[in-house]
Amino acid sequence: MSTAHVVVTILAAAMTGFSAASVFLRSKWVVQPMADYGIPMTWLPWLGAAKAAGAVGLLVGLAVPVVGVAAGIALVLYFTGAVITVVRARWYAHIPFPLVYAAPVVGALALGAAA
């Protein structure tokens, strides 16, 4: 396991954890766009839990690689769904936001595969 893999994985987990906390705390800058995209507010706890589980899974994956791979794949699918939701809502200027969170997850997966 390389230093780069550990650093990128911790960064990905921190960013995803921050995103989960923002959903749980119902930060206006997160909740308002989700409402604009047509996401029901009743989904917020589930979406936050999915992100939180993914963040924890990435960290556990540093010790148990199969868990990290599963969490990484799940988060990539989650953020892909977020991009699709933004596109369906026709908020094209918001497409980069889920991609910013997905990038370190993809990086962690790639570095883990290379190790």
C-alpha positions as a Markdown table, in Angstrom:
| # | Residue | x | y | z |
|---|---|---|---|---|
| 1 | Met | 0.0 | 0.0 | 0.0 |
| 2 | Ser | 1.5 | 3.3 | -1.1 |
| 3 | Thr | 1.5 | 6.6 | 0.8 |
| 4 | Ala | -0.4 | 8.1 | -2.1 |
| 5 | His | -3.1 | 5.5 | -1.8 |
| 6 | Val | -3.5 | 6.1 | 2.0 |
| 7 | Val | -3.6 | 9.9 | 1.5 |
| 8 | Val | -6.1 | 9.9 | -1.3 |
| 9 | Thr | -8.3 | 7.4 | 0.5 |
| 10 | Ile | -8.3 | 9.5 | 3.6 |
| 11 | Leu | -9.1 | 12.6 | 1.5 |
| 12 | Ala | -11.9 | 10.8 | -0.2 |
| 13 | Ala | -13.3 | 9.6 | 3.1 |
| 14 | Ala | -13.1 | 13.1 | 4.6 |
| 15 | Met | -14.8 | 14.7 | 1.7 |
| 16 | Thr | -17.5 | 12.1 | 1.6 |
| 17 | Gly | -18.0 | 12.3 | 5.4 |
| 18 | Phe | -18.3 | 16.1 | 5.1 |
| 19 | Ser | -20.9 | 15.7 | 2.4 |
| 20 | Ala | -22.8 | 13.2 | 4.6 |
| 21 | Ala | -22.6 | 15.6 | 7.6 |
| 22 | Ser | -23.9 | 18.4 | 5.4 |
| 23 | Val | -26.9 | 16.3 | 4.5 |
| 24 | Phe | -27.6 | 15.2 | 8.1 |
| 25 | Leu | -27.3 | 18.8 | 9.3 |
| 26 | Arg | -29.5 | 19.9 | 6.4 |
| 27 | Ser | -27.2 | 22.7 | 5.3 |
| 28 | Lys | -29.1 | 25.1 | 3.1 |
| 29 | Trp | -26.4 | 25.0 | 0.4 |
| 30 | Val | -27.0 | 21.2 | 0.1 |
| 31 | Val | -30.7 | 20.8 | 0.8 |
| 32 | Gln | -32.0 | 23.6 | -1.4 |
| 33 | Pro | -30.4 | 22.3 | -4.7 |
| 34 | Met | -31.6 | 18.8 | -3.8 |
| 35 | Ala | -35.1 | 20.1 | -3.5 |
| 36 | Asp | -34.7 | 22.0 | -6.8 |
| 37 | Tyr | -33.6 | 18.7 | -8.4 |
| 38 | Gly | -36.9 | 17.1 | -7.2 |
| 39 | Ile | -35.4 | 14.9 | -4.5 |
| 40 | Pro | -37.9 | 14.3 | -1.7 |
| 41 | Met | -36.7 | 15.5 | 1.6 |
| 42 | Thr | -37.7 | 12.2 | 3.2 |
| 43 | Trp | -34.7 | 10.7 | 1.3 |
| 44 | Leu | -32.2 | 12.9 | 3.0 |
| 45 | Pro | -31.5 | 10.6 | 6.0 |
| 46 | Trp | -31.0 | 7.6 | 3.6 |
| 47 | Leu | -28.7 | 9.6 | 1.3 |
| 48 | Gly | -26.6 | 10.9 | 4.2 |
| 49 | Ala | -26.4 | 7.3 | 5.6 |
| 50 | Ala | -25.2 | 6.0 | 2.3 |
| 51 | Lys | -22.4 | 8.6 | 2.1 |
| 52 | Ala | -21.5 | 8.1 | 5.8 |
| 53 | Ala | -21.3 | 4.3 | 5.2 |
| 54 | Gly | -19.2 | 4.8 | 2.2 |
| 55 | Ala | -16.8 | 7.1 | 4.0 |
| 56 | Val | -16.4 | 4.6 | 6.8 |
| 57 | Gly | -16.0 | 1.8 | 4.3 |
| 58 | Leu | -13.1 | 3.6 | 2.6 |
| 59 | Leu | -11.3 | 3.9 | 5.9 |
| 60 | Val | -11.9 | 0.3 | 6.9 |
| 61 | Gly | -10.7 | -0.6 | 3.4 |
| 62 | Leu | -7.2 | 0.5 | 4.4 |
| 63 | Ala | -7.1 | -2.5 | 6.7 |
| 64 | Val | -9.5 | -4.8 | 4.8 |
| 65 | Pro | -9.1 | -4.0 | 1.1 |
| 66 | Val | -12.2 | -5.8 | -0.1 |
| 67 | Val | -14.3 | -3.5 | 2.1 |
| 68 | Gly | -12.6 | -0.4 | 0.6 |
| 69 | Val | -13.2 | -1.6 | -2.9 |
| 70 | Ala | -16.9 | -2.3 | -2.2 |
| 71 | Ala | -17.3 | 1.1 | -0.6 |
| 72 | Gly | -15.5 | 2.8 | -3.4 |
| 73 | Ile | -17.6 | 1.2 | -6.1 |
| 74 | Ala | -20.8 | 2.0 | -4.1 |
| 75 | Leu | -19.7 | 5.7 | -3.8 |
| 76 | Val | -18.9 | 5.9 | -7.5 |
| 77 | Leu | -22.4 | 4.5 | -8.3 |
| 78 | Tyr | -23.9 | 7.0 | -5.8 |
| 79 | Phe | -22.2 | 10.0 | -7.3 |
| 80 | Thr | -23.0 | 8.7 | -10.9 |
| 81 | Gly | -26.6 | 8.7 | -9.7 |
| 82 | Ala | -26.2 | 12.3 | -8.4 |
| 83 | Val | -24.8 | 13.4 | -11.8 |
| 84 | Ile | -27.8 | 11.7 | -13.6 |
| 85 | Thr | -30.2 | 13.4 | -11.2 |
| 86 | Val | -28.6 | 16.8 | -11.9 |
| 87 | Val | -28.8 | 16.2 | -15.6 |
| 88 | Arg | -32.4 | 15.1 | -15.5 |
| 89 | Ala | -33.2 | 18.3 | -13.5 |
| 90 | Arg | -31.4 | 20.3 | -16.3 |
| 91 | Trp | -29.1 | 22.1 | -13.8 |
| 92 | Tyr | -26.1 | 21.6 | -16.1 |
| 93 | Ala | -24.0 | 24.1 | -14.2 |
| 94 | His | -24.2 | 21.8 | -11.1 |
| 95 | Ile | -22.7 | 18.8 | -12.8 |
| 96 | Pro | -19.2 | 19.4 | -11.4 |
| 97 | Phe | -20.3 | 19.3 | -7.8 |
| 98 | Pro | -20.9 | 15.5 | -7.5 |
| 99 | Leu | -17.8 | 15.0 | -9.8 |
| 100 | Val | -15.6 | 16.8 | -7.3 |
| 101 | Tyr | -16.7 | 14.3 | -4.6 |
| 102 | Ala | -16.3 | 11.3 | -6.9 |
| 103 | Ala | -12.8 | 12.2 | -8.1 |
| 104 | Pro | -10.9 | 11.2 | -5.0 |
| 105 | Val | -13.0 | 8.1 | -4.7 |
| 106 | Val | -12.0 | 7.1 | -8.2 |
| 107 | Gly | -8.4 | 8.0 | -7.4 |
| 108 | Ala | -8.4 | 5.8 | -4.3 |
| 109 | Leu | -9.8 | 2.9 | -6.2 |
| 110 | Ala | -7.2 | 3.3 | -9.0 |
| 111 | Leu | -4.3 | 3.6 | -6.5 |
| 112 | Gly | -5.6 | 0.6 | -4.6 |
| 113 | Ala | -5.7 | -1.4 | -7.8 |
| 114 | Ala | -2.2 | -0.4 | -8.7 |
| 115 | Ala | -0.8 | -1.4 | -5.3 |
